[in-house]
């Protein structure tokens, strides 16, 4: 669970950090006292929940909420304010919760729980084919990728089978001839952003997640022939012809493990 908190008052930020650090299921928390750095962070990372103070100088919380949801429509918004006059505005901004200051730990926990119920309820069926080639189907329809590198990046994450993949590993797969430098890292960020845009447009952005310098997919939110193969599904094993994500050279390592696994079943 990746969370951000934006509030121009330092004391408010410190209080929020103290509460969140007592919760086990929050993996990442980033706090900001201005909207601009929060927006920049959102463009490079997957944010599950954004806690926003409504009244801030410059870009107000309501405006920032629209920006964040434009970047990632799956980000859930929770507003915090010392005033009860913004409830209707919060509703219009599709906030999942509206918390009045001063608040306590229970208020934050309830807001997170409410957001989680929405986040972890996939709205579309996703099937990912890896045998013999890599393709994604949304509600039984083939998903078109207008960026081959974005598609390959998703393939890398799927190949990790739910495990995290570092930026360096991604660059080594997608741009093997490039050094691991600032330029390559920027290219990786742009490609990841494009992938997220494609998945968001398709309504399946919920399968994608990221942390500090690492990316991963929620494998529990999609089905795939690869997952079925690893559980010993006889139908999938029968159609395996020795190829796995055949377009990608880096997939040969996994393919070798698949062949070894199938041989062990004989």
N, C-alpha and C positions, 0 to 999 in steps of 0.2 A: 504494500500500500504506500503510494508516494503522495505526499501532501505538501502544499505550500501555504504559507500564511503571509498576508500583506497588511501591514498596519504602520502608519507613520509614527506611532508612539512606541519608543524603545521599551518602556515598562510593560506595555501590552504584549510586545513580542516575547519578552523574557518570560512572562507568565504563561503564554501559550506553549513555549518551548518546554517549560518545566512540566506541564501537564502531558504533552505528547510523549516525552521521554519516559514516562511511566507506563506507556502502552506498548505491549510486546509486538502487536501485529503491524505497527507502522515501521516500514523499512527505511524510508527516507523522508526527512523533513527539511525544507528550505524556507527560510524566512527573509522577508524584504521589508524595507521601510519606504520604498518608492515603487511605483507601478512599472516603470520602464525596465528595470532589471528583471522583474518578475515575468514580463512579457518575453524578454530575450531568453530567459531560462525555459519558458514554456515552448518556445520554438525548437528547442533541442532535446527536450525530455518529455516523457509521458507523465502527465499529472492526473492522478485519480481524483483528488479532492482539492479544491482551492478555497481556503478560508479567507474572506476579504472583509476588511473594515470598509463600511460604506462611505463615511466622511473622511476623505483624504485630500490634501492639496494637490492641484494638478489633475491628473486622471483619477476620478472618483471610482469607488468600488464597483458601482453599477456599470460604468463604462468599461472597466477592466474585465468584468465578467463576460461582457459581449466579445471582447477581444480574445479572451482565453477560449471561449467556446467556438469561436471562429477558427482558431488554431486547431482545436481538438474538441469536437462536439461531444465526446464521451466524458470530458472533465465535468465533475459535479461541483456545483457552487454552493457554498455556505456563507451567508452574510453575518457579520457581527456589527453591532452598533449600540450606542448608548441611548438611542431614540427609538420609539415605537411607531414613528410616523412613516417609516419606509417599507412597511410590510407589503403593501400593494405593489410597490416598485420591485421588491424582491420576488414576488410571485410572477410578475411580468418577465423578469429575467430568468425564469425557470430554476430558481434556487431550490435545492432540496431541503434546506433548513434556514431558519432565521433566528439568530441568538442575540438576546439582549444582554448588554454589559451592565453590571458585573455578572460573570457566569462562573460555573464550577466545572469540575472534571466530568460530572455526570452529563452536563449539557453537551460537552464536546463528544463524549462517548456515544450519546444518543444520535447526534448528527452524523458521526462516522458510520454507525450501524445502519442508519437509514440510507446513506449513500451506498454502502456496500451491498445492500439488498438490491439496489438498482444496477450497480456495476456488475455484479456477479450473476445477473440474469440475462444471458445472451438472447438477443431478439431475432437472430437469423441463424440458419443452419450452415455450417462451414465444413466442407470436405476438402482435404488436401491430398492430391495424388502425387506419389513419388515414384511409382513403378509404371513404365520405365522412365517417364519424364515428369517434370515438376509442373503442376497446374493447380489452381485453386478454384473451387466451385462454391458459389453462394446460392443457397436455396436451389441447388441442382443446376445452376447456370454457370458457365465458364466465366471467370473474372478476367477482364482484359487489363493488362499492364501496359501503360504507354512509356514505361521505362524498364528496359531489360535489367539494368543494374539494381533497381528497386526490387524487382521480382527475384533476382538472384540473392539479394540481401535477405529477403523473407525465407528463401530456401535454406540459407545458412542457419537461420534461427530455428527453422523446423528441424533441420538435421541435428541440432543440439538436443532435441527431444525434451524440451522444457528447461534445459540448463541455460545458464547465462553465457553470452559470447562477448568478449571484450572488443573495444574499438580496434586494437592491434590485430586481433584474430580476423575480424571482418576485413580489414585492409589486406591482410595476407591472403585471403580467399579471393576477394573481388579485384584487387589490383596487385597481384603478386610481383609485378616488375617495378613497383614503386617503393621507395624507402618510407619508413614510418616517420613522417615528419608533419609539420603543421599543415602543409598543403594537402596531404593525404587525409589527415584528420578532418579538415574542412570538407573535403569531398565526401567523406563518410557521413558527416552530419547532414549535408545537403541531400544525399541519397536516402538517408533514414527519414528525413522530413518528407521527401517525395513519397516514400513508401507509406508513411502514416497518412498522408493526404489521400492516396489511392484507397487505402483500407477504410478511411472515414467516409469517403464518398460512397463506397460500397456498403456502408453500414456495419462493418465488422472490425472497427478499430479496437474493439474490446479484446481482441486476441493479442494485441501488441503491447509491450511494456518495456520500460527502461529504467536504469538506475545510473549511478555515477560511472561513466565510462564503460557501461555494459548494456547489452540489449537481450531481450528474451521474449518468448511467446508463451501465452497461457495455454498449454497443451490440453488442458481439460475443457477448453472451449471450442475444440474442433475435433473432427474425426479424420483419420487418415489410414491409407492402406499400410503405411509403415508401422503405425501403432498396432494395427490388427495383426500384421505379420509377426511382430515381436511377442504377441500373446499366443502364437501358435495357430492362428486362423488358417484352416486347411484350404479354404477357397483362395485366399490371397497367396499362400505358398504355392498353390498350383499354377497361378498365372505369372509368378515370378520367372522371368526369362534370363536372369543373370544381369539385368540392368536396373540401376537405381539412380534417379536424377541424372540421367545419362548425358545431359547437356553440360554438366559441370564436372571438371576434372577433379576438383577437391572432394567430390562425393565418393571417389573410389575407395577411400579408407573405410567408410561406412559400408559400402557395397561388399568389401572383403569380409567384414564382420557378419553381414547378412548371409553370405555364402557359407561361412564357417558355421553359423547358427543352424542353417537348414541342413547342412551335412551332419550335424550332431543329432538331428532328429531321425535320421535314417537308420 
